[in-house]
Amino acid sequence: MENRKRNGEALTDRNEVKRRTVLFTVFFVLLLVVAGPAFAQNKRSGDFGTILSAKFDADLTRQLAIEVEEELRFDHNCTQFDRWLNSVTLEVPFLHNRMHVGLSGGVIRRYNDRNFYESRVRVGLDITYAETWRRFKFAYRSRLMTTFRDERVGDYRVNPKMYWRNRFQVTYQMPNSRFKYQFSTELHWLVNDPKASVIDNIRTVFTIDYRLSRRQHLGLFARMDNDIQVKAPVDRLYLGLEYHFKY
């Protein structure tokens, strides 16, 4: 009798997990359906693109981790190559892994507004603090990012550009499930332009992460980049796919 009761409870739990998985997936699809018309009706100029990303991270020591990322991005309704990013990040944990300090460097090959490709170098310093409550994880990341452009191919009023980015992220891990859901919003503040030292972009991301195995994850995400306080604001909607391998 007790075995039947336990089996019934286990079946109920599995059904509940399946139900929640379906509900979250439907919510994500509806979000895209609703965001599409709203994006199209916006009077500001808009664009649609895709992002393909691959990440690899590993612990070099107990106090030092490394992450390597490759990213390809397409815009103009997915018809034009926009940029190729190669980056490496070294990260050190503090406060029993609740806080992390990272130093990153990267090279960007990007198509610019003069209709040719140029190389850019990016250096970043970030601090992330996270707290966990039940199945939720709340994280705040402050990042100072500097991008150097090649003066041999153009004359730039501000070079390098230094941004202070602040991201707030909420993650929900479903019980007994391979799925994890993330929502984040990030403010981009251009800090070293004397004529336009303002928050000029808001980035919003919703991600569905699926655990393929203990070391491999696959993420599907929708990202909205909204320009603000600029002369020619653009709203960009990206759909992306990210592969993540943890060693």
Contacts in CASP RR format, 6 or more apart in sequence:
PFRMAT RR
TARGET T0000
AUTHOR 0000-0000-0000
METHOD contacts of the structure
MODEL  1
MENRKRNGEALTDRNEVKRRTVLFTVFFVLLLVVAGPAFAQNKRSGDFGT
ILSAKFDADLTRQLAIEVEEELRFDHNCTQFDRWLNSVTLEVPFLHNRMH
VGLSGGVIRRYNDRNFYESRVRVGLDITYAETWRRFKFAYRSRLMTTFRD
ERVGDYRVNPKMYWRNRFQVTYQMPNSRFKYQFSTELHWLVNDPKASVID
NIRTVFTIDYRLSRRQHLGLFARMDNDIQVKAPVDRLYLGLEYHFKY
13 175 0 8 1.000
13 176 0 8 1.000
14 176 0 8 1.000
17 174 0 8 1.000
17 175 0 8 1.000
17 176 0 8 1.000
17 177 0 8 1.000
20 174 0 8 1.000
20 177 0 8 1.000
21 174 0 8 1.000
21 177 0 8 1.000
21 179 0 8 1.000
24 174 0 8 1.000
24 179 0 8 1.000
24 181 0 8 1.000
24 208 0 8 1.000
25 208 0 8 1.000
28 206 0 8 1.000
28 208 0 8 1.000
28 222 0 8 1.000
31 206 0 8 1.000
31 222 0 8 1.000
32 222 0 8 1.000
32 239 0 8 1.000
35 222 0 8 1.000
35 224 0 8 1.000
35 237 0 8 1.000
36 237 0 8 1.000
39 46 0 8 1.000
39 48 0 8 1.000
39 224 0 8 1.000
39 235 0 8 1.000
39 237 0 8 1.000
42 235 0 8 1.000
44 227 0 8 1.000
44 233 0 8 1.000
44 234 0 8 1.000
44 235 0 8 1.000
45 232 0 8 1.000
45 233 0 8 1.000
45 234 0 8 1.000
45 235 0 8 1.000
46 234 0 8 1.000
46 235 0 8 1.000
46 236 0 8 1.000
46 237 0 8 1.000
47 75 0 8 1.000
47 76 0 8 1.000
47 77 0 8 1.000
47 234 0 8 1.000
47 235 0 8 1.000
47 236 0 8 1.000
47 237 0 8 1.000
48 75 0 8 1.000
48 77 0 8 1.000
48 78 0 8 1.000
48 236 0 8 1.000
48 237 0 8 1.000
48 238 0 8 1.000
49 73 0 8 1.000
49 74 0 8 1.000
49 75 0 8 1.000
49 76 0 8 1.000
49 77 0 8 1.000
49 78 0 8 1.000
49 82 0 8 1.000
49 236 0 8 1.000
49 237 0 8 1.000
49 238 0 8 1.000
49 239 0 8 1.000
50 73 0 8 1.000
50 74 0 8 1.000
50 78 0 8 1.000
50 238 0 8 1.000
50 239 0 8 1.000
50 240 0 8 1.000
51 71 0 8 1.000
51 72 0 8 1.000
51 73 0 8 1.000
51 74 0 8 1.000
51 221 0 8 1.000
51 223 0 8 1.000
51 238 0 8 1.000
51 239 0 8 1.000
51 240 0 8 1.000
51 241 0 8 1.000
51 242 0 8 1.000
52 71 0 8 1.000
52 72 0 8 1.000
52 73 0 8 1.000
52 240 0 8 1.000
52 241 0 8 1.000
52 242 0 8 1.000
53 69 0 8 1.000
53 70 0 8 1.000
53 71 0 8 1.000
53 72 0 8 1.000
53 240 0 8 1.000
53 241 0 8 1.000
53 242 0 8 1.000
53 243 0 8 1.000
54 69 0 8 1.000
54 70 0 8 1.000
54 71 0 8 1.000
54 242 0 8 1.000
54 243 0 8 1.000
54 244 0 8 1.000
54 245 0 8 1.000
55 67 0 8 1.000
55 68 0 8 1.000
55 69 0 8 1.000
55 242 0 8 1.000
55 243 0 8 1.000
55 244 0 8 1.000
55 245 0 8 1.000
56 67 0 8 1.000
56 68 0 8 1.000
56 69 0 8 1.000
56 244 0 8 1.000
56 245 0 8 1.000
56 247 0 8 1.000
57 65 0 8 1.000
57 66 0 8 1.000
57 67 0 8 1.000
57 68 0 8 1.000
57 244 0 8 1.000
57 245 0 8 1.000
57 246 0 8 1.000
57 247 0 8 1.000
58 65 0 8 1.000
58 66 0 8 1.000
58 246 0 8 1.000
58 247 0 8 1.000
59 65 0 8 1.000
59 247 0 8 1.000
60 66 0 8 1.000
63 92 0 8 1.000
63 93 0 8 1.000
64 90 0 8 1.000
64 91 0 8 1.000
64 92 0 8 1.000
65 90 0 8 1.000
65 91 0 8 1.000
65 92 0 8 1.000
65 93 0 8 1.000
66 88 0 8 1.000
66 89 0 8 1.000
66 90 0 8 1.000
66 91 0 8 1.000
67 88 0 8 1.000
67 89 0 8 1.000
67 91 0 8 1.000
68 87 0 8 1.000
68 88 0 8 1.000
68 89 0 8 1.000
69 85 0 8 1.000
69 86 0 8 1.000
69 87 0 8 1.000
69 88 0 8 1.000
69 89 0 8 1.000
70 84 0 8 1.000
70 85 0 8 1.000
70 86 0 8 1.000
71 83 0 8 1.000
71 84 0 8 1.000
71 85 0 8 1.000
71 87 0 8 1.000
72 81 0 8 1.000
72 83 0 8 1.000
72 84 0 8 1.000
72 85 0 8 1.000
73 81 0 8 1.000
73 82 0 8 1.000
73 83 0 8 1.000
73 84 0 8 1.000
73 85 0 8 1.000
73 238 0 8 1.000
74 80 0 8 1.000
74 81 0 8 1.000
74 82 0 8 1.000
75 82 0 8 1.000
75 236 0 8 1.000
76 82 0 8 1.000
80 111 0 8 1.000
81 111 0 8 1.000
82 110 0 8 1.000
82 111 0 8 1.000
83 108 0 8 1.000
83 109 0 8 1.000
83 110 0 8 1.000
83 111 0 8 1.000
84 108 0 8 1.000
84 109 0 8 1.000
84 110 0 8 1.000
85 106 0 8 1.000
85 107 0 8 1.000
85 108 0 8 1.000
86 106 0 8 1.000
86 107 0 8 1.000
86 108 0 8 1.000
87 104 0 8 1.000
87 105 0 8 1.000
87 106 0 8 1.000
87 107 0 8 1.000
87 122 0 8 1.000
88 104 0 8 1.000
88 105 0 8 1.000
88 106 0 8 1.000
89 102 0 8 1.000
89 103 0 8 1.000
89 104 0 8 1.000
89 105 0 8 1.000
90 102 0 8 1.000
90 103 0 8 1.000
90 104 0 8 1.000
91 100 0 8 1.000
91 101 0 8 1.000
91 102 0 8 1.000
91 103 0 8 1.000
92 100 0 8 1.000
92 101 0 8 1.000
92 102 0 8 1.000
93 99 0 8 1.000
93 100 0 8 1.000
94 100 0 8 1.000
94 101 0 8 1.000
95 129 0 8 1.000
98 129 0 8 1.000
98 130 0 8 1.000
98 131 0 8 1.000
99 127 0 8 1.000
99 128 0 8 1.000
99 129 0 8 1.000
99 130 0 8 1.000
100 127 0 8 1.000
100 128 0 8 1.000
101 125 0 8 1.000
101 126 0 8 1.000
101 127 0 8 1.000
101 128 0 8 1.000
102 125 0 8 1.000
102 126 0 8 1.000
102 127 0 8 1.000
102 128 0 8 1.000
103 124 0 8 1.000
103 125 0 8 1.000
104 122 0 8 1.000
104 123 0 8 1.000
104 124 0 8 1.000
104 125 0 8 1.000
104 126 0 8 1.000
105 121 0 8 1.000
105 122 0 8 1.000
105 123 0 8 1.000
105 124 0 8 1.000
106 121 0 8 1.000
106 122 0 8 1.000
106 123 0 8 1.000
107 119 0 8 1.000
107 120 0 8 1.000
107 121 0 8 1.000
107 122 0 8 1.000
108 119 0 8 1.000
108 120 0 8 1.000
108 121 0 8 1.000
108 122 0 8 1.000
108 147 0 8 1.000
109 117 0 8 1.000
109 118 0 8 1.000
109 119 0 8 1.000
110 117 0 8 1.000
110 118 0 8 1.000
110 119 0 8 1.000
110 120 0 8 1.000
111 117 0 8 1.000
112 118 0 8 1.000
114 153 0 8 1.000
114 154 0 8 1.000
116 153 0 8 1.000
118 149 0 8 1.000
118 150 0 8 1.000
118 153 0 8 1.000
119 150 0 8 1.000
120 147 0 8 1.000
120 148 0 8 1.000
120 149 0 8 1.000
120 150 0 8 1.000
121 147 0 8 1.000
121 148 0 8 1.000
122 145 0 8 1.000
122 146 0 8 1.000
122 147 0 8 1.000
122 148 0 8 1.000
123 145 0 8 1.000
123 146 0 8 1.000
123 148 0 8 1.000
124 143 0 8 1.000
124 144 0 8 1.000
124 145 0 8 1.000
124 146 0 8 1.000
125 143 0 8 1.000
125 144 0 8 1.000
126 141 0 8 1.000
126 142 0 8 1.000
126 143 0 8 1.000
126 144 0 8 1.000
127 141 0 8 1.000
127 142 0 8 1.000
127 143 0 8 1.000
128 139 0 8 1.000
128 140 0 8 1.000
128 141 0 8 1.000
128 142 0 8 1.000
129 139 0 8 1.000
129 140 0 8 1.000
129 141 0 8 1.000
130 137 0 8 1.000
130 138 0 8 1.000
130 139 0 8 1.000
130 140 0 8 1.000
131 137 0 8 1.000
131 138 0 8 1.000
131 139 0 8 1.000
132 138 0 8 1.000
135 172 0 8 1.000
135 173 0 8 1.000
135 174 0 8 1.000
135 175 0 8 1.000
136 170 0 8 1.000
136 171 0 8 1.000
136 172 0 8 1.000
137 170 0 8 1.000
137 171 0 8 1.000
137 172 0 8 1.000
137 173 0 8 1.000
138 168 0 8 1.000
138 169 0 8 1.000
138 170 0 8 1.000
139 167 0 8 1.000
139 168 0 8 1.000
139 169 0 8 1.000
139 170 0 8 1.000
139 171 0 8 1.000
140 166 0 8 1.000
140 167 0 8 1.000
140 168 0 8 1.000
140 169 0 8 1.000
141 165 0 8 1.000
141 166 0 8 1.000
141 167 0 8 1.000
141 169 0 8 1.000
142 164 0 8 1.000
142 165 0 8 1.000
142 166 0 8 1.000
143 164 0 8 1.000
143 165 0 8 1.000
143 166 0 8 1.000
143 167 0 8 1.000
144 162 0 8 1.000
144 163 0 8 1.000
144 164 0 8 1.000
144 165 0 8 1.000
145 162 0 8 1.000
145 163 0 8 1.000
145 164 0 8 1.000
145 165 0 8 1.000
146 160 0 8 1.000
146 161 0 8 1.000
146 162 0 8 1.000
146 163 0 8 1.000
147 160 0 8 1.000
147 161 0 8 1.000
147 162 0 8 1.000
147 163 0 8 1.000
148 159 0 8 1.000
148 160 0 8 1.000
149 156 0 8 1.000
149 159 0 8 1.000
149 160 0 8 1.000
149 161 0 8 1.000
151 159 0 8 1.000
157 193 0 8 1.000
158 192 0 8 1.000
158 193 0 8 1.000
160 192 0 8 1.000
161 190 0 8 1.000
161 192 0 8 1.000
161 193 0 8 1.000
162 190 0 8 1.000
162 191 0 8 1.000
162 192 0 8 1.000
163 188 0 8 1.000
163 189 0 8 1.000
163 190 0 8 1.000
163 191 0 8 1.000
164 188 0 8 1.000
164 189 0 8 1.000
164 191 0 8 1.000
165 186 0 8 1.000
165 187 0 8 1.000
165 188 0 8 1.000
165 189 0 8 1.000
166 186 0 8 1.000
166 187 0 8 1.000
166 189 0 8 1.000
167 184 0 8 1.000
167 185 0 8 1.000
167 186 0 8 1.000
167 187 0 8 1.000
167 203 0 8 1.000
168 184 0 8 1.000
168 185 0 8 1.000
168 186 0 8 1.000
169 182 0 8 1.000
169 183 0 8 1.000
169 184 0 8 1.000
170 182 0 8 1.000
170 183 0 8 1.000
170 184 0 8 1.000
171 180 0 8 1.000
171 181 0 8 1.000
171 182 0 8 1.000
172 180 0 8 1.000
172 181 0 8 1.000
172 182 0 8 1.000
173 180 0 8 1.000
174 180 0 8 1.000
174 181 0 8 1.000
178 210 0 8 1.000
178 211 0 8 1.000
178 212 0 8 1.000
179 208 0 8 1.000
179 209 0 8 1.000
179 210 0 8 1.000
179 211 0 8 1.000
180 208 0 8 1.000
180 209 0 8 1.000
180 210 0 8 1.000
180 211 0 8 1.000
181 206 0 8 1.000
181 207 0 8 1.000
181 208 0 8 1.000
181 209 0 8 1.000
182 205 0 8 1.000
182 206 0 8 1.000
182 207 0 8 1.000
182 209 0 8 1.000
182 221 0 8 1.000
183 205 0 8 1.000
183 206 0 8 1.000
183 207 0 8 1.000
184 203 0 8 1.000
184 204 0 8 1.000
184 205 0 8 1.000
185 202 0 8 1.000
185 203 0 8 1.000
185 204 0 8 1.000
185 205 0 8 1.000
186 202 0 8 1.000
186 203 0 8 1.000
186 204 0 8 1.000
186 205 0 8 1.000
187 199 0 8 1.000
187 201 0 8 1.000
187 202 0 8 1.000
188 199 0 8 1.000
188 200 0 8 1.000
188 201 0 8 1.000
188 202 0 8 1.000
188 203 0 8 1.000
189 197 0 8 1.000
189 198 0 8 1.000
189 199 0 8 1.000
189 200 0 8 1.000
190 196 0 8 1.000
190 197 0 8 1.000
190 198 0 8 1.000
190 199 0 8 1.000
190 200 0 8 1.000
191 197 0 8 1.000
196 229 0 8 1.000
196 230 0 8 1.000
198 229 0 8 1.000
199 228 0 8 1.000
199 229 0 8 1.000
200 227 0 8 1.000
200 228 0 8 1.000
200 229 0 8 1.000
200 230 0 8 1.000
201 225 0 8 1.000
201 226 0 8 1.000
201 227 0 8 1.000
201 228 0 8 1.000
202 225 0 8 1.000
202 226 0 8 1.000
202 228 0 8 1.000
203 223 0 8 1.000
203 224 0 8 1.000
203 225 0 8 1.000
203 226 0 8 1.000
204 223 0 8 1.000
204 224 0 8 1.000
204 226 0 8 1.000
205 221 0 8 1.000
205 222 0 8 1.000
205 223 0 8 1.000
205 224 0 8 1.000
206 221 0 8 1.000
206 222 0 8 1.000
207 219 0 8 1.000
207 220 0 8 1.000
207 221 0 8 1.000
207 242 0 8 1.000
208 219 0 8 1.000
208 220 0 8 1.000
208 221 0 8 1.000
209 217 0 8 1.000
209 218 0 8 1.000
209 219 0 8 1.000
210 217 0 8 1.000
210 218 0 8 1.000
210 219 0 8 1.000
210 220 0 8 1.000
211 217 0 8 1.000
212 218 0 8 1.000
215 245 0 8 1.000
215 246 0 8 1.000
215 247 0 8 1.000
216 243 0 8 1.000
216 244 0 8 1.000
216 245 0 8 1.000
216 246 0 8 1.000
217 243 0 8 1.000
217 244 0 8 1.000
217 245 0 8 1.000
217 246 0 8 1.000
218 241 0 8 1.000
218 242 0 8 1.000
218 243 0 8 1.000
218 244 0 8 1.000
219 241 0 8 1.000
219 242 0 8 1.000
219 243 0 8 1.000
219 244 0 8 1.000
220 239 0 8 1.000
220 240 0 8 1.000
220 241 0 8 1.000
220 242 0 8 1.000
221 239 0 8 1.000
221 240 0 8 1.000
221 241 0 8 1.000
221 242 0 8 1.000
222 237 0 8 1.000
222 238 0 8 1.000
222 239 0 8 1.000
222 240 0 8 1.000
223 237 0 8 1.000
223 238 0 8 1.000
223 239 0 8 1.000
223 240 0 8 1.000
224 235 0 8 1.000
224 236 0 8 1.000
224 237 0 8 1.000
224 238 0 8 1.000
225 234 0 8 1.000
225 235 0 8 1.000
225 236 0 8 1.000
225 238 0 8 1.000
226 233 0 8 1.000
226 235 0 8 1.000
226 236 0 8 1.000
227 233 0 8 1.000
227 234 0 8 1.000
227 235 0 8 1.000
END
